[in-house]
Amino acid sequence: MVSGLVLNYLNGECFVIRRGYETARPVSSSFCLTIPALALDLEMVLDLTPENERIISTDCELSMTNLLNAFPLASFIVGQDGYVVGANELALDLFGKEIIGHTSMEVVRNPNVHDAIERALAQKTRTQCDWSTTQATTDAVYHVTASWIEAEDILVTFKDVTDIEQSLRARREFVTNVSHELKTPLTAMLGILETLQFMGPPDPEAQQSFFGMMQKETQRMNRLVSDLLSLNSVQANERIRPSTPLDLRALLEETVTSLQGLSHESHSQLLFTPPKTAPIVVGDGDQLRQVVINLIENAIKYAGPGNILIGLSSIEYQPLLRCEGVKIAVEDHGCGIAAIHIPRLTERFYRVDDHRGRDVGGTGLGLSIVKHIVSRHRGRMRIKSSLGRGSQFAIYLPAN
C-alpha cells in the first residue's frame, strides 16, 4: 500500500497519488494525521523523483507500523491485490514474522476469514466472522473484523475470545448436566407412580418397597438442589475475602465428632491428629466446615472400611503459599484414583465412576464447591492418589 503512494498536502486537503494514476484522490483528515510525511516541504512532495518517493514511502511505512503497534489487537493490512502490506507485533507473533508480502489466504488459511476480507474490499464496508484454530495443544477462537479504510485497503483485526467461548461452553454443559441429573430421578419416580397406579390388588409389601425407592430419589434431588444453591452462593462471594479469626483445631474436632456415626456405618474409623497449639486463621467457619465435611464424607463413601486420617498442622511456612499457613489433610487407604482423573476431579458433575457415585448419593458438585471455597480463602488444594494405595486431599490456607 505505502510504497505505491505519495501524499500531497494542498489547501488544507490531503491527496493520495498512486504511481500509474494521473489523478489524485482526497483522503480523510483522520487518516492523514497519522502520516508524518505531511510535514514534508510541499515542493519536495510535488517533485516525484525516485529519491523523494523513497523518503516519503519510508516515513509512511514507519507511521503505519507505529499506528498498528498501538492497536491492542493482532492486526494487519491487506492491499487491493490481496497481499499483506503491514502488520503489528501482535500479528507477527500470532502468524509469523514473514507474513508481509504474502497473501491473506496464505497467512490465515481459513475460507471464512478470506471471504470476510473479500466482502469488505468489494463492498467498501466492515465485515466480521469467527476463526477457530489450535495453538500448541489448546483450541483458540478469534473474532475477526475486516474494515475497509479510505486508502482502499483492508484493516484486519483479531480479537481473542477463547475465554468467552469457554465460559459459554461451560454454561451449556452445566445446563445439560443439571437437566440430566434431575431427569434421572424424575424418570424413576414417574415409573414408580405409573406402576402403583395400574397395580392390581393392593400389595402392602410392594407398596412399601416403592415408597422407599421414591424417598431415595427425592432425597437425591434434594441433595442436588442444595449443592447447586451452595455452589451458587460460594461463587457469588468468591472475591470477598473472609475476615473472621477461626480456631481450626476446634472446628475440625467438632466436625470429626459429628461424622463418627456415619463412619461406623461404613466400618471405617476417623483418626484426627491435632497440633499442640491451636492454629488461628482468618476464614469463614461455615464454609471451612463444609470443606472438611465434604472431604471426610468422600473418604467414607469411596475408600471403604479402614482408617481415615485427618491431619492439621500448626502455623508454619508453606512453600505452596509462599507465606505462613496451615495444612488440612484427609487421607484414606482405599482403592485410589487413576492419575488421568485427578486434574478433572474439581469439575462440576465429574465422577470417576458415574454409577458408583450415584449409588452412594454423590451429586458430582462436592469438590467443585471445595475448590471455590478454598479459592475464596486464597488457599490452594492438592490431590495425591495411587491406585490400590489410597488418596490424600490437602488444603493449604494462609494464616492471615
Order of alpha helices (4+ residues) and beta strands (2+ residues): beta-beta-beta-alpha-alpha-alpha-beta-beta-alpha-alpha-alpha-beta-beta-beta-alpha-alpha-beta-alpha-alpha-beta-beta-alpha-beta-beta-beta-alpha-alpha-beta-beta
